[in-house]
Amino acid sequence: MNDSRKIKIGILGAGISGLSIGQLLKDKFDIEILESKPVCGGIARTTDVNGIAYHTIGGHCFNSKYEDVLSFVFGQILPLDQWNKIERKSKIKFHDYEVDYPIEFSIKQIYEHDKELAKRLTIDFLNSEDDGKYANLEEWFEKKFGKSFATEYFIPYNSKIWKNDPKKMSYLWVEDKLPIPDKDSFFEGLISNTKDKMSHARFYYPKSNNQNTFLDALAKNLNIKYNYTVSSIEHNKDSNKWVINKKDEFDLIINTTPLDKLIDCFSDAPADVQASAKSLRKNGVSNVLWKTQSTDKTWTYIPNKDYLFHRYIHIGSYFSPKENYSVSEVIGNHSFEEMAKAGQSDNFLIEPLAHSISEYAYVVFDENYDKSTKSVKDYLQNIGIYTLGRFGEWQYYNMDVCIKKAIDLSKTITDKYLKV
Ligand SMILES: Cc1cc2nc3c(=O)[nH]c(=O)nc-3n(C[C@H](O)[C@H](O)[C@H](O)COP(=O)(O)OP(=O)(O)OC[C@H]3O[C@@H](n4cnc5c(N)ncnc54)[C@H](O)[C@@H]3O)c2cc1C
């Protein structure tokens, strides 16, 4: 096709992925974004609670190892001088004391509290044998970090955050997500103050003290239809158009909405694909925003299985000047009353202010993951639908990876449809 303006692209969902691909294609194609909510931003959106930006899901800091993502965000969307750069300061509530995250560089701190445990963690780490073969996530932790780190920290924390037994989970998602020291850097950590080198050691947060500033900048000049829930998708063979909700026609569709529900929109999807979509597993989260005591930490991880929350996100530390607010997070549906009660056992949490429950937060990499995601994605590819994003690809993507995937897909689509 020569005149790309005539190619109408429907983008399903106005989260980070839909907004990014919309920005990247809007000058070359006729773009319309269909979003079920009255606002854009999806998972990353905040709501206002007494003037504080409350992340109803997680707490969203931004950084990236991808140069093209950084230049897209700071060059085209929200200039670098509109962001604060914040140093990560994360702690782990380990037994009855706190140590720095990542734990494998905190042997000296553990030694101050429990000499025997520090020795055991060290010996097991140095004796661990990694042959590159892992039956499941539990074995991956044992071979990468040694038995003691696995049983003392990684397995309890991951059992909590995935609400699943690491023995029944795939390890495939984890490599990019955790700092993995080799024996040399672990040893250096023992004798010096070496820390890990993750891309999130420093991160950016908008100077407005609200992530919505970034999301609104990402939505600028985009054609978005709000309050529009996509419920059916059909292909009209005569016109060669996709018809959404029996009324809106598009030449191409890019999906960013969750794959498990998307398949319900196709009345003719084969039974095995529908079954695969139904078997995709995810976890939702419940959050409470708290007024807290003062802290300079950015996150606290809590592996203790007897304590409801697995993590505090000290959102007030993202702000400038800092404020005393944190978000406590737990997997699954938990009421305000239950969460407020659980928080009473920690003096750090002063007053619960707001509560939210969300259905989609974490993709679960269970034993069916590979087979089910392949079946659904192959189906979409065969019928010519592009799919993108955290739940659009059923991946553990951060915002920057969603943007990276949008950049790559925009090139694929431009190359394919703008070639004369
Ligand atoms: C707890 C938690 C903490 C996180 N913390 C960070 C962090 O600190 N830093 C970071 O970079 N990333 C973080 N992330 C990841 C980040 O939130 C995601 O990568 C990103 O927001 C996903 O964007 P998306 O557009 O792919 O999906 P979504 O945000 O889910 O967007 C999908 C959109 O589709 C819409 N939609 C759904 N169904 C329909 C339908 N039928 N019709 C029309 N519209 C529909 C939804 O309303 C939504 O707006 C975190 C995620 C979680 C869960």
PDBQT file of the ligand as one rigid body, heavy atoms in Angstrom, charges set to zero:
ROOT
HETATM    1  C1  LIG A 501       2.816  -4.586  41.167  1.00  0.00    +0.000 C 
HETATM    2  C2  LIG A 501       3.525  -4.056  39.950  1.00  0.00    +0.000 A 
HETATM    3  C3  LIG A 501       4.604  -3.195  40.096  1.00  0.00    +0.000 A 
HETATM    4  C4  LIG A 501       5.258  -2.709  38.956  1.00  0.00    +0.000 A 
HETATM    5  N1  LIG A 501       6.310  -1.848  39.102  1.00  0.00    +0.000 NA
HETATM    6  C5  LIG A 501       6.964  -1.396  38.026  1.00  0.00    +0.000 A 
HETATM    7  C6  LIG A 501       8.039  -0.485  38.159  1.00  0.00    +0.000 A 
HETATM    8  O1  LIG A 501       8.387  -0.057  39.255  1.00  0.00    +0.000 OA
HETATM    9  N2  LIG A 501       8.679  -0.078  37.023  1.00  0.00    +0.000 N 
HETATM   10  C7  LIG A 501       8.302  -0.518  35.785  1.00  0.00    +0.000 A 
HETATM   11  O2  LIG A 501       8.921  -0.113  34.792  1.00  0.00    +0.000 OA
HETATM   12  N3  LIG A 501       7.272  -1.369  35.624  1.00  0.00    +0.000 NA
HETATM   13  C8  LIG A 501       6.600  -1.811  36.705  1.00  0.00    +0.000 A 
HETATM   14  N4  LIG A 501       5.555  -2.679  36.552  1.00  0.00    +0.000 N 
HETATM   15  C9  LIG A 501       5.217  -3.151  35.202  1.00  0.00    +0.000 C 
HETATM   16  C10 LIG A 501       4.319  -2.172  34.443  1.00  0.00    +0.000 C 
HETATM   17  O3  LIG A 501       3.187  -1.877  35.206  1.00  0.00    +0.000 OA
HETATM   18  C11 LIG A 501       3.856  -2.788  33.139  1.00  0.00    +0.000 C 
HETATM   19  O4  LIG A 501       4.950  -3.268  32.410  1.00  0.00    +0.000 OA
HETATM   20  C12 LIG A 501       3.085  -1.842  32.234  1.00  0.00    +0.000 C 
HETATM   21  O5  LIG A 501       2.338  -0.897  32.954  1.00  0.00    +0.000 OA
HETATM   22  C13 LIG A 501       2.177  -2.684  31.353  1.00  0.00    +0.000 C 
HETATM   23  O6  LIG A 501       1.570  -1.878  30.395  1.00  0.00    +0.000 OA
HETATM   24  P1  LIG A 501       0.640  -2.527  29.275  1.00  0.00    +0.000 P 
HETATM   25  O7  LIG A 501       0.185  -1.409  28.435  1.00  0.00    +0.000 OA
HETATM   26  O8  LIG A 501       1.337  -3.648  28.614  1.00  0.00    +0.000 OA
HETATM   27  O9  LIG A 501      -0.570  -3.186  30.057  1.00  0.00    +0.000 OA
HETATM   28  P2  LIG A 501      -1.764  -2.513  30.898  1.00  0.00    +0.000 P 
HETATM   29  O10 LIG A 501      -1.239  -1.410  31.720  1.00  0.00    +0.000 OA
HETATM   30  O11 LIG A 501      -2.443  -3.653  31.550  1.00  0.00    +0.000 OA
HETATM   31  O12 LIG A 501      -2.705  -1.885  29.773  1.00  0.00    +0.000 OA
HETATM   32  C14 LIG A 501      -3.727  -2.594  29.129  1.00  0.00    +0.000 C 
HETATM   33  C15 LIG A 501      -4.888  -1.636  28.915  1.00  0.00    +0.000 C 
HETATM   34  O13 LIG A 501      -5.922  -2.342  28.225  1.00  0.00    +0.000 OA
HETATM   35  C16 LIG A 501      -7.166  -1.954  28.764  1.00  0.00    +0.000 C 
HETATM   36  N5  LIG A 501      -8.135  -3.028  28.466  1.00  0.00    +0.000 N 
HETATM   37  C17 LIG A 501      -8.184  -4.273  28.999  1.00  0.00    +0.000 A 
HETATM   38  N6  LIG A 501      -9.192  -4.979  28.455  1.00  0.00    +0.000 NA
HETATM   39  C18 LIG A 501      -9.775  -4.176  27.535  1.00  0.00    +0.000 A 
HETATM   40  C19 LIG A 501     -10.855  -4.342  26.619  1.00  0.00    +0.000 A 
HETATM   41  N7  LIG A 501     -11.535  -5.495  26.521  1.00  0.00    +0.000 N 
HETATM   42  N8  LIG A 501     -11.177  -3.296  25.813  1.00  0.00    +0.000 NA
HETATM   43  C20 LIG A 501     -10.495  -2.134  25.862  1.00  0.00    +0.000 A 
HETATM   44  N9  LIG A 501      -9.473  -1.927  26.720  1.00  0.00    +0.000 NA
HETATM   45  C21 LIG A 501      -9.107  -2.931  27.534  1.00  0.00    +0.000 A 
HETATM   46  C22 LIG A 501      -6.873  -1.772  30.246  1.00  0.00    +0.000 C 
HETATM   47  O14 LIG A 501      -7.859  -0.951  30.868  1.00  0.00    +0.000 OA
HETATM   48  C23 LIG A 501      -5.490  -1.119  30.206  1.00  0.00    +0.000 C 
HETATM   49  O15 LIG A 501      -5.580   0.281  30.171  1.00  0.00    +0.000 OA
HETATM   50  C24 LIG A 501       4.855  -3.137  37.670  1.00  0.00    +0.000 A 
HETATM   51  C25 LIG A 501       3.755  -3.978  37.537  1.00  0.00    +0.000 A 
HETATM   52  C26 LIG A 501       3.091  -4.430  38.658  1.00  0.00    +0.000 A 
HETATM   53  C27 LIG A 501       1.912  -5.325  38.482  1.00  0.00    +0.000 C 
ENDROOT
TORSDOF 0
